[in-house]
Amino acid sequence: MKHNRPAEAHQWWQVMPALPASPETQHHAALRRIWADHTINTRAKGRGYYHWGTEDHITPSLFQIWAIFDHPQALRALLTKVGASPVGELRHVQWAYACEETIAGGTFPCFSGRILIPDIVVHYEDEAGCGLISFEVKKPGVAPNEKDATKLSTYTRLDSMREIARKHRAFLVDAESVPVAMKLDPHAGVLSWNNMQPLLLEAACCEFSCDVYSLVGPWIKRAFARHGIGSASAPKSASGEVAYGTEAAFEAIDATSAPLAVRQFLKGSEVVEAHWRNEKHACPAAWMTNAPTREELSERKAQSSADRRLNRWSPRWRHSLEQLRI
């Protein structure tokens, strides 16, 4: 069944499958960095979290699916794929998007900007201590270039990372762009969107019961398929009805034995499916009902430079550090 490209979203939760459990979580703060940023969420073509198919949208909507896992070990294969190779058991993994940081003049002779913004930074802790991975991301269909490689070379040399000895850099690109990325920076890890989907499925198969996997696996495939990565039709709604993202569907999801993070993903997936089809849907959580719309965020310009530069990938992050409470 074919559908027209969905209209621009008005609420941040309309296009995010892996919904956070509450507004106090690090996952919510990391996502808000993207959806509350009025400098990218404009009417400009090709930019913005609320525009389907943009890099600002695809990056968090697909990578955030890793949030469904309660145990850090689930991300072991992902880290290994880009050369991090965790030592022993993973004890903690935390990530953030659009990690803006100011740089001192002359710090990076090959880079003329005053700020650097790694697309994703993943911080992890294992039996050997702390490590991190900084990603340069390109949406499917767009290959990295020399400028992207130059930026990536600086992403592990920021002041916030000085205390961390093990630092890795990696491209996240489509399968066709893997050879290009490897040639641009032979020392960087390369992960493709196409490879990330089976990594998620394998982790889900290992962590969840068969019953829970049967619920989450098809929606992982569907999330990637909407962006042209693989092919998967939408699973049936949990409500058994034709419509997705209804109150009945949310109640049916809550009645399952799935962990909270998985239930949030199932609810978010149904809402995204409804939005994808340009159909009406319910709000998946009471605390999201008063969230400002994209238009309101654009008018208010509430997110300051300080908000954009808060280090949310760090284990030192605390909700009390957040100034923007929306």
C-alpha positions as CSV (number, residue, x, y, z in Angstrom):
1,M,0.0,0.0,0.0
2,K,1.5,3.3,-1.1
3,H,1.2,6.5,0.8
4,N,2.0,10.1,0.1
5,R,5.0,11.5,1.9
6,P,3.7,12.6,5.3
7,A,3.1,16.3,6.0
8,E,5.6,18.1,8.2
9,A,5.1,17.1,11.8
10,H,3.8,19.6,14.3
11,Q,4.7,17.7,17.4
12,W,8.1,16.1,18.1
13,W,6.6,12.8,19.2
14,Q,4.8,12.3,15.8
15,V,8.0,11.1,14.1
16,M,9.9,9.4,16.9
17,P,9.4,5.6,17.3
18,A,11.5,5.2,20.5
19,L,9.7,7.5,22.9
20,P,11.4,8.4,26.2
21,A,9.6,7.2,29.4
22,S,9.4,10.7,31.0
23,P,10.6,14.3,30.5
24,E,13.2,13.9,33.2
25,T,15.2,11.2,31.4
26,Q,18.5,11.7,29.6
27,H,16.9,10.3,26.5
28,H,14.3,13.0,26.4
29,A,16.9,15.7,26.9
30,A,19.0,14.3,24.1
31,L,16.1,14.3,21.7
32,R,14.9,17.8,22.8
33,R,18.3,19.1,21.7
34,I,17.2,18.3,18.2
35,W,13.4,19.0,18.2
36,A,13.6,22.3,20.1
37,D,16.4,23.8,18.0
38,H,14.8,26.7,16.1
39,T,18.0,27.2,14.1
40,I,17.5,24.0,12.1
41,N,13.7,23.5,12.4
42,T,12.9,26.1,9.8
43,R,11.1,26.2,6.5
44,A,14.4,25.7,4.8
45,K,14.3,22.8,2.4
46,G,16.3,19.8,3.4
47,R,16.7,20.7,7.1
48,G,14.8,20.0,10.3
49,Y,13.7,17.3,12.6
50,Y,10.0,17.7,11.6
51,H,10.6,17.2,7.9
52,W,10.4,13.6,6.8
53,G,13.6,12.2,5.3
54,T,16.0,14.9,6.4
55,E,19.3,14.0,8.2
56,D,18.0,15.9,11.2
57,H,15.1,13.6,11.3
58,I,16.5,10.2,10.3
59,T,19.5,10.4,12.6
60,P,17.6,10.4,15.9
61,S,14.5,8.5,14.8
62,L,16.5,5.4,13.8
63,F,19.5,5.6,16.2
64,Q,17.3,6.2,19.2
65,I,15.8,2.7,18.7
66,W,18.9,1.6,20.8
67,A,17.1,3.1,23.8
68,I,14.7,0.1,23.9
69,F,17.4,-1.9,25.7
70,D,17.8,-1.8,29.4
71,H,21.2,-3.6,29.5
72,P,24.3,-1.8,28.1
73,Q,25.6,-5.1,26.7
74,A,23.0,-4.9,24.0
75,L,25.1,-2.2,22.3
76,R,28.3,-4.3,22.3
77,A,28.1,-5.3,18.7
78,L,27.4,-1.7,17.6
79,L,30.5,-0.5,19.4
80,T,32.6,-3.3,18.1
81,K,31.5,-2.7,14.5
82,V,33.1,0.7,14.5
83,G,36.3,-0.4,16.2
84,A,35.6,0.4,19.9
85,S,35.9,-3.2,21.0
86,P,34.7,-3.0,24.6
87,V,36.8,-4.7,27.3
88,G,34.8,-7.2,29.3
89,E,31.2,-6.2,30.3
90,L,29.7,-2.9,29.2
91,R,28.5,-1.1,32.4
92,H,27.0,2.0,30.9
93,V,26.3,3.5,27.5
94,Q,24.9,7.0,26.9
95,W,24.6,9.1,23.8
96,A,23.5,12.5,22.5
97,Y,22.8,14.3,19.2
98,A,24.1,17.5,17.7
99,C,26.8,17.9,20.4
100,E,27.7,21.5,19.9
101,E,30.9,22.8,21.4
102,T,32.9,26.0,21.0
103,I,36.5,25.9,19.9
104,A,39.3,28.2,20.6
105,G,40.7,30.2,17.6
106,G,43.5,28.3,15.9
107,T,42.8,25.0,17.7
108,F,42.1,23.2,14.4
109,P,44.0,24.9,11.6
110,C,42.1,22.9,9.0
111,F,38.7,24.0,10.3
112,S,37.6,27.6,10.0
113,G,34.4,27.5,12.1
114,R,34.0,28.7,15.7
115,I,31.9,25.6,16.7
116,L,32.0,21.9,16.1
117,I,28.9,19.7,16.2
118,P,29.4,16.0,16.1
119,D,26.2,14.4,14.9
120,I,26.2,11.7,17.6
121,V,28.6,11.1,20.5
122,V,28.4,7.7,22.3
123,H,30.0,7.4,25.7
124,Y,30.6,4.0,27.2
125,E,32.1,2.5,30.3
126,D,33.5,-1.1,30.4
127,E,36.0,-2.9,32.6
128,A,38.9,-0.9,31.2
129,G,37.2,2.5,32.0
130,C,35.6,5.0,29.7
131,G,35.6,5.4,26.0
132,L,33.6,7.3,23.3
133,I,32.7,7.3,19.7
134,S,32.0,10.4,17.6
135,F,29.9,10.0,14.5
136,E,29.6,12.0,11.3
137,V,26.2,11.0,9.8
138,K,25.0,11.2,6.3
139,K,21.4,10.3,5.4
140,P,20.8,7.5,2.9
141,G,21.5,8.6,-0.6
142,V,24.1,11.1,0.4
143,A,27.8,10.2,0.4
144,P,30.4,11.9,2.7
145,N,33.0,14.2,1.2
146,E,36.4,15.7,2.1
147,K,34.7,18.4,4.3
148,D,32.9,15.7,6.3
149,A,36.1,13.8,6.8
150,T,37.8,17.0,8.0
151,K,35.1,17.6,10.5
152,L,35.2,14.0,11.7
153,S,38.9,14.2,12.3
154,T,38.2,17.0,14.9
155,Y,35.3,15.3,16.7
156,T,37.4,13.4,19.2
157,R,39.7,16.3,20.0
158,L,37.2,18.5,21.8
159,D,37.9,20.0,25.2
160,S,35.0,18.0,26.8
161,M,36.9,14.8,25.8
162,R,40.3,15.5,27.1
163,E,40.0,13.1,30.1
164,I,39.0,10.2,27.9
165,A,41.9,8.1,26.6
166,R,40.0,5.8,24.3
167,K,38.4,7.8,21.5
168,H,37.1,6.6,18.2
169,R,35.6,8.3,15.2
170,A,33.2,6.7,12.7
171,F,31.0,7.4,9.7
172,L,27.3,6.4,9.7
173,V,26.3,6.2,6.0
174,D,24.3,4.1,3.6
175,A,25.7,0.8,2.2
176,E,26.7,2.4,-1.1
177,S,28.8,5.1,0.6
178,V,30.8,2.7,2.8
179,P,33.7,2.5,0.2
180,V,33.8,6.3,-0.1
181,A,33.9,6.7,3.7
182,M,36.7,4.2,4.1
183,K,38.7,5.9,1.4
184,L,38.2,9.3,3.0
185,D,39.5,8.2,6.4
186,P,41.0,4.7,6.6
187,H,41.4,5.1,10.3
188,A,37.7,5.8,11.0
189,G,35.1,3.1,11.7
190,V,32.3,2.9,9.2
191,L,28.8,1.7,10.0
192,S,26.0,1.6,7.4
193,W,22.3,2.1,8.1
194,N,21.8,-1.2,6.4
195,N,24.0,-3.0,8.9
196,M,22.5,-1.2,11.9
197,Q,19.1,-2.8,11.4
198,P,20.4,-6.4,11.8
199,L,22.5,-5.3,14.8
200,L,19.3,-4.0,16.5
201,L,17.4,-7.2,15.6
202,E,20.1,-9.4,16.9
203,A,20.3,-7.5,20.1
204,A,16.5,-7.6,20.5
205,C,16.6,-11.4,19.9
206,C,19.2,-11.8,22.7
207,E,17.6,-9.5,25.3
208,F,13.9,-10.1,24.9
209,S,11.6,-13.1,25.2
210,C,10.2,-14.6,22.1
211,D,6.8,-13.0,22.8
212,V,8.4,-9.5,23.2
213,Y,10.7,-10.0,20.2
214,S,7.6,-10.9,18.1
215,L,6.2,-7.5,19.0
216,V,9.3,-5.3,18.6
217,G,11.2,-7.0,15.7
218,P,8.6,-6.2,12.9
219,W,8.5,-2.5,14.0
220,I,12.3,-2.2,13.9
221,K,12.1,-3.4,10.3
222,R,9.3,-1.1,9.5
223,A,11.1,2.0,11.0
224,F,14.0,1.4,8.6
225,A,11.8,0.5,5.6
226,R,10.0,3.9,5.8
227,H,13.4,5.4,4.9
228,G,14.1,3.0,2.1
229,I,16.4,0.7,4.1
230,G,15.1,-2.8,3.5
231,S,11.5,-3.6,2.9
232,A,8.8,-4.3,5.5
233,S,5.1,-3.6,5.7
234,A,3.5,-2.3,8.8
235,P,2.6,-4.8,11.5
236,K,-1.0,-4.9,12.6
237,S,-2.0,-2.4,15.2
238,A,-2.0,-3.7,18.8
239,S,-5.6,-2.8,19.0
240,G,-6.5,-5.2,16.2
241,E,-8.2,-2.2,14.4
242,V,-7.3,-0.7,11.0
243,A,-6.3,2.6,12.6
244,Y,-2.9,3.1,14.2
245,G,-1.9,5.1,17.3
246,T,-5.3,5.0,19.0
247,E,-6.0,4.9,22.7
248,A,-7.1,1.3,22.3
249,A,-3.8,0.4,20.8
250,F,-1.9,2.1,23.7
251,E,-4.0,0.2,26.2
252,A,-3.3,-3.1,24.5
253,I,0.4,-2.4,24.4
254,D,0.4,-1.6,28.1
255,A,-1.3,-4.9,28.8
256,T,1.6,-6.8,27.3
257,S,4.6,-8.2,29.3
258,A,7.0,-6.0,27.4
259,P,9.5,-3.7,29.3
260,L,8.6,0.0,29.6
261,A,11.1,1.1,27.0
262,V,9.7,-1.4,24.5
263,R,6.1,-0.4,25.2
264,Q,7.2,3.2,24.5
265,F,8.7,2.1,21.2
266,L,5.6,0.2,20.3
267,K,3.4,3.2,21.0
268,G,5.7,5.6,19.2
269,S,5.9,3.2,16.2
270,E,2.1,3.2,15.9
271,V,2.0,7.0,16.1
272,V,4.7,7.3,13.4
273,E,2.8,4.9,11.2
274,A,-0.4,6.9,11.5
275,H,1.6,10.1,10.7
276,W,3.2,8.4,7.8
277,R,-0.2,7.6,6.4
278,N,-1.4,11.2,7.1
279,E,-4.1,9.8,9.5
280,K,-5.3,11.0,12.9
281,H,-3.8,9.6,16.0
282,A,-3.8,10.0,19.8
283,C,-1.1,11.4,22.0
284,P,0.9,8.5,23.4
285,A,1.5,10.0,26.9
286,A,-0.2,12.6,29.1
287,W,3.1,14.5,29.7
288,M,3.5,15.1,26.0
289,T,0.1,16.8,25.5
290,N,1.4,20.2,26.3
291,A,4.5,20.0,24.3
292,P,5.0,23.1,22.1
293,T,4.5,22.7,18.4
294,R,7.2,23.2,15.8
295,E,5.7,26.6,14.9
296,E,5.6,27.7,18.5
297,L,9.3,26.7,19.0
298,S,10.3,28.6,15.9
299,E,8.6,31.7,17.1
300,R,9.8,31.5,20.7
301,K,13.4,30.7,19.9
302,A,13.7,29.4,23.4
303,Q,16.8,27.2,23.0
304,S,19.8,29.2,23.8
305,S,23.5,28.6,22.9
306,A,24.0,27.4,26.4
307,D,21.2,24.8,25.9
308,R,22.8,23.6,22.7
309,R,26.2,23.2,24.3
310,L,25.2,21.2,27.4
311,N,27.2,17.9,27.4
312,R,24.4,15.3,27.3
313,W,26.6,12.4,26.3
314,S,28.5,12.6,29.5
315,P,27.6,10.4,32.5
316,R,27.9,13.6,34.5
317,W,24.7,14.9,32.9
318,R,21.9,15.5,35.4
319,H,18.4,16.7,34.7
320,S,19.1,19.6,37.1
321,L,21.5,21.0,34.6
322,E,18.8,21.5,32.0
323,Q,17.6,25.1,31.7
324,L,15.1,24.6,28.9
325,R,12.2,22.8,30.5
326,I,9.7,22.2,27.7
